[in-house]
Amino acid sequence: MAPIILPANQPPARPYKGGRQIADFRGNKSHEPNTSEDWVASTTCCGGCAGSKLGMTTLPDGRLFADVVADQPEYWLGMEHVKAFGVDTKVLVKLLDAGERLFIHAHPHVDWAREHVGAAHGKAEAWLILTPGVVHLGLKEDISHDDLLQIVEEERGAELLTMMHRLEVQPFDCVYVAPGTLHATGEGILLVEVQEPEDLSVLCEWKGYGVDGAKDGHLGLGFPVALTAVERKGWSRSELEGLVTMATAQGSVVKQAKRYFDIDRVKVDGVEKCRRGFAVLIVCSGEMNLELGDGSATSVAKGNTLVIPYGDGDFLIQGKGEIILVRPPVPQ
């Protein structure tokens, strides 16, 4: 089976503006309002959409990607992965276009998520930046649970922005967002978001956005409990800057992120060989051919997103351009 070029998969009515930069990146002529996320090779449905398939990827032949993986798990994921993780791909990739500054929020650690909502994952994530801009990440000083709760329940969440670090980011910076860390991307950024395959958020801000945070911002637990998922410890500037790396072929994310996923940036100028393994591939620039060991080839260009099975073996990329490869964690 050749690598599969995936169509756009942009759930409608997301709670923040965006979508134009995803359309431009993919070479599409238009976009719907608030289609600010493109869920790539997704086996995950959107939070709050239980019983629906919203957010899950449908392949060009009409099959649900999650079903295809479940039918042939060793072919798609490899025997060692299946032994360690079952049919869980362990990763969700999104293109994200921040048409406005995102609201301040955090995602829980897997242990917290398992205990409080019965989820199989938390939501560690990393941002692979494609356009320059600003992100807000982590608190400068400690805050008590009661003080944070008061700010959130009084809908004064925007005040947290002055309490958080502001970082300027450039293309191919990779920012690790540890579980529990308060964060918000600035307006105008296009990025590749790599995360655990779960849609769990604790909102600390929602006024002026398309979401009812008082109703939907606490995972059904109430804010006194939900905010226990948030890291309230202050970070030094050097600690925070230690979570930002430049994406390279030697690995893009910091060491502590590799238990969740891995990201490689591959510059192609001629021929590059890539190791076998389940992977999500995003073409950032150029035009290239992706060639499998059996000699079959797929032409790819800027804006294409692909999913590659383990069973296709090592593959070559020939031409000139840049790609991002996202992979699940290596089984231990």
DABELDA-V373915 format. One line per field, one symbol per residue. ss: DSSP state (~ for helix, > for strand, _ for the rest). phi: phi as a letter, one per 30 degrees, with the letter a starting at -180 (. if undefined). burial: # if it has 16 or more other ideal C-beta (glycine too) atoms within 10 Angstrom, else .. A space follows every 50 residues. Layout:
ss=???
phi=???
burial=???
This chain:
ss=___>>>_____________~~~~~~~__________>>>>__________ _______>_____>~~~~~~~_~~~~~_~~~~~~~______>>>>>>___ ____>>___~~~~~~~~_______>>>>>___>>>>>>>_____~~~~~~ ~~~___~~~~~~~>>>>>>___>>>>>_____>>>____>>>>>>_____ _>>_________~~~~______~~~~~~~____>__~~~~~__>>>____ ____~~~___>>>>>>>>>>>>>>____>>>>>>>>>>>>>>____>>>> >___>>>>_~~~__>>>>>>>>>>>>>>____
phi=.decdcddbcedhddbdkkdddddddiddbaddhcdbcdchdcccdeice iccejddcdedjddeddddddbddddcjddddddbidddiabcbcbcdda edddabbddedddddcbiddbcbdbbccdcbdlbbcaiddbdbdeddddd edddhcedddedccdcbdbbeidbcdcdejddaadddjdcbcccaddbbb bcdcbaejcdbcddcccbhicidededddcdcddcdddddddccbcdbdd jccdeddddcabbbccdcbkbbccddkeaccbddaibbcccdddjdbbdb bejdbbbbdeddidbccbkblbbcccbdddec
burial=.#####.####..##########.##....#..#############.... ...######.....##.##...#.####..##.##.#############. ##########.##..#..#.##########..#######...#....##. ##....##.#..###.#.#.################.############# ######..#.#.#...###...#..#######..#....#..###.#... ####..#..#######.#...#.#.#########.#.#.###....##.# .#########.#..###.#.#########...
